């Protein structure tokens, strides 16, 4: 078998070892998603107090299982697939030490399996955060260390492959923006995984008796540089996929390369500081440290997200208008390929991440509001709208294109694939709103029984809480159904799907996204059209008036939500 092949859709040279590494990392990521999704269903049916499915022991056990599989294993295995894809396929480069890549992949798999075993057998009932003095079986910490080391070494291979690409001149000009985003994710991954090593290695030594104790305050500070920053790896990868899916589905245009790249740099510099909002009530940190992180550093990361939140949809609008879809404010959006699961996943990822996750995240990062809301269900409501909704939808959308390109398989259950993003996004939106509203009424997070039924005191809640918990439960069932539909599609496609050998242009082929058979191509006079769209007479709205209107709606929603939170705070902390 030859070491390389030529992709019939893109004409790029694909190295088979790198292709296999993409495949295997993606498959394991989907397995982790399956475990996490099943755990999610059981958890949401337990938090829904009218059902209250699981006993307390298994609720807390599966809470840890769900967190590890969704936030760590699913996301990071898929991120490794993205790194291999970006460095070898997008840059046309040969992979650095591919055999070593299999060793690293093996380390990650072995580590993940050890963690799964310790959690399911009750040897690691310490929740996702595993705060000391809670102590798990030593193998739990060893498994995490092995996984982190493997991921760190894959990241090193990614950087080595970039050097090869540069040295062998496999691409012209500057690095493509999608790859630049992957580089950002890789740098944040290095920062994150090093912090993981700094805290889990001594914790492992503590668990086997070599170290007498672990300072809980130090543990919390360093752990959140891992636990929260691991989500920021995903944010950078998610945004990179936004740009890729925009180009593949509607011929999206990058408005300004320097601005988009600068936003990625802001991520590298400041986004990891956002983990500080988990430590705002800790007495071991000075007020100055808390204020600097939440009032300055966090907003620089928010600025980066707002830049991408404008440039991605604006690039999509401009790309559509340059192709002739130029009627009205939203004609370009109305005539977009909504039946393409890659496109619908992209749109829902941007909308839910921005309008729900972004707005709630900035609000919860405000110290005064955070003190009130942090240990309520508003927190899981927030990160389910960012990592679960935004990141997972972007990865799902990318998968629909990777299946034909990398796995060379048609997408199975094509009709189901077209509705799957709608099902998943709709369910998650309902779940998130239920969590957020329930948390606003004081419902605590990570509690098996919110009524504290066996406590010597009463904990009354507003009757509306029952409605919001039902909303959460129903939304969770729908979202998990959407996730299981995706898993069914992906697994069936990979192992039983029809082989793809070519991508005929101009034809609609069942099981192949339209961006591969009908790629969005701008006309020959695209420069002339672009100049006309940017003409001064078009006024302030310029070339992307629809996106500007959507930005206005976003800012209005943000102001209203922020004001509502401060109003609520004034009632809770009334003076006089």
Secondary structure, DSSP 4 states (H G I P E B T S, - for coil): --SEEE-TTT--EEEHHHHHHHHHHHHHHHHHHHHHHHHHHHHHHHHSTTT--S-HHHHHHHHHHHHIIIIIIIHHHHHHHHHHIIIIIIS-PPPSSHHHHHHHHHHHHHHHHHHHHHHHTTS--STTT--TT----HHHHHHHHHHHHHHHHHHHHHHHHHHHHHHTT-S-SSPPHHHHHHHHHHHHHHHHHHHHHHHHHHHHHHHTTSSS---HHHHHHHHHHHHTHHHHHHHHHHHHHHHHHHHHHH----S-HHHHHHHHHHHHHHGGGGGGGGSTT-TTS-HHHHHHIIIIIHHHHHHHHHHHHHHHHHHHHHHHHHTT--STTTHHHHTS-TT-HHHHHHHHHHHIIIIIIIHHHHHHTSHHHHHHHTTBTHHHHHHIIIIIIIIHHHHHHHHHHHHHHTS-BPPSSHHHHHHHHHHHHHHHHHHHHHHHHHHHTTPBSS-S-TT-TTSSS-----THHHHHHHHHHHHHHHHHHHHHHHHHHHHHHHHHPPB-----TT---TTS-HHHHS-----TTHHHHHHHHT-GGG-TTTT-HHHHHHHHHHHHHHHHHHHHHHHHHHHHT---
